Amino acid sequence: GELIRYKDRSKVSLGASSDFDKANDIARTMVMSGFGEKTGFVKMTENHYNMSEEYKKNVEADMKKFMEESENRVKETLTKYENAWEAIAKELLKEKTLGKEKLKDLFTKHPPNE
């Protein structure tokens, strides 16, 4: 949400930065497990010393693609439900926790942006 709100990576908090690190790790695992477009359906070990420079570049390209596609999906979702997540954030400041019914109610009162 911070990136959507501020539109500036320099204002992203350490918590969000940690999320980026985790997402990067997941992208690397997916690519190394054979889910990369350029790297193909070949499972590789994490031993980078045995990889050719070309393969390393392909791993990085596939990771970048996963990260960019994921970022775009997240931005679309956060933008679509911006009113709801702002209402949820305000409610959490008051209540600290929200149950399933309260969340349903907030999403009903704050429908997705078209």
C-alpha positions in Angstrom: 0.0 0.0 0.0 2.9 2.4 0.7 4.1 2.3 -2.9 0.6 3.1 -4.1 0.0 5.9 -1.7 3.4 7.6 -2.0 4.4 6.5 -5.6 8.0 6.8 -4.5 10.2 3.8 -3.5 12.3 6.0 -1.2 9.3 6.4 1.2 8.7 2.6 1.6 9.3 1.5 5.1 11.6 -1.3 6.3 8.6 -3.6 6.8 7.7 -3.2 3.1 11.3 -3.6 2.2 11.4 -6.9 4.0 8.4 -7.9 2.0 10.3 -7.1 -1.2 13.2 -9.3 0.0 10.8 -12.2 0.7 9.2 -11.8 -2.7 12.6 -11.8 -4.4 13.5 -15.0 -2.6 10.2 -16.6 -3.8 10.9 -15.4 -7.4 14.4 -17.0 -7.2 13.0 -20.2 -5.9 10.4 -20.4 -8.6 13.0 -19.7 -11.3 15.5 -22.2 -9.9 12.7 -24.8 -9.6 12.1 -24.7 -13.4 9.3 -22.0 -13.7 11.3 -19.4 -15.6 10.5 -18.4 -19.1 14.1 -17.9 -20.2 15.6 -20.6 -18.0 13.0 -23.2 -18.9 11.8 -26.3 -17.1 15.1 -27.2 -15.6 15.5 -27.3 -11.8 18.9 -25.8 -10.8 20.8 -26.0 -7.5 21.6 -22.8 -5.7 25.3 -23.3 -6.5 25.8 -20.1 -8.6 29.5 -20.9 -9.3 28.6 -23.6 -11.8 26.3 -21.4 -13.8 27.3 -19.8 -17.0 27.1 -16.0 -17.2 24.4 -16.3 -19.7 22.3 -18.6 -17.5 22.8 -16.2 -14.5 21.5 -13.3 -16.7 18.5 -15.5 -17.7 17.8 -16.2 -14.0 17.9 -12.5 -13.2 15.7 -11.7 -16.2 13.1 -14.3 -15.1 13.2 -13.1 -11.5 12.7 -9.5 -12.7 9.8 -10.6 -14.8 8.1 -12.4 -11.9 8.7 -9.4 -9.6 7.3 -6.9 -12.2 4.2 -9.0 -12.9 3.6 -9.5 -9.2 4.0 -5.8 -8.5 1.6 -4.9 -11.3 -1.1 -7.4 -9.9 -0.6 -6.0 -6.4 -0.9 -2.4 -7.6 -4.1 -3.2 -9.6 -5.6 -5.0 -6.6 -4.7 -2.3 -4.1 -6.0 0.5 -6.4 -9.2 -1.4 -7.1 -9.9 -1.9 -3.4 -8.3 1.4 -2.2 -11.5 2.6 -0.4 -11.9 -0.7 1.4 -8.3 -1.0 2.6 -8.3 2.6 3.8 -11.4 1.9 5.8 -9.9 -1.3 7.2 -6.7 0.6 8.2 -8.8 3.3 10.1 -10.9 0.6 11.8 -7.7 -1.3 12.9 -6.4 1.9 14.5 -9.6 1.8 16.7 -10.1 -1.9 17.2 -6.7 -3.5 16.9 -8.2 -6.7 15.4 -11.1 -7.3 13.0 -13.2 -10.4 12.6 -14.5 -11.9 9.4 -17.9 -10.3 9.6 -16.5 -6.8 10.2 -14.2 -7.3 7.1 -17.2 -8.4 5.0 -19.1 -5.4 6.2 -16.3 -3.0 5.3 -15.9 -4.5 1.8 -19.6 -4.2 1.3 -19.7 -0.6 2.4 -16.6 0.2 0.3 -17.0 -1.6 -3.1 -14.2 -1.9 -5.6 -13.3 1.1 -7.8 -14.3 0.5 -11.4 
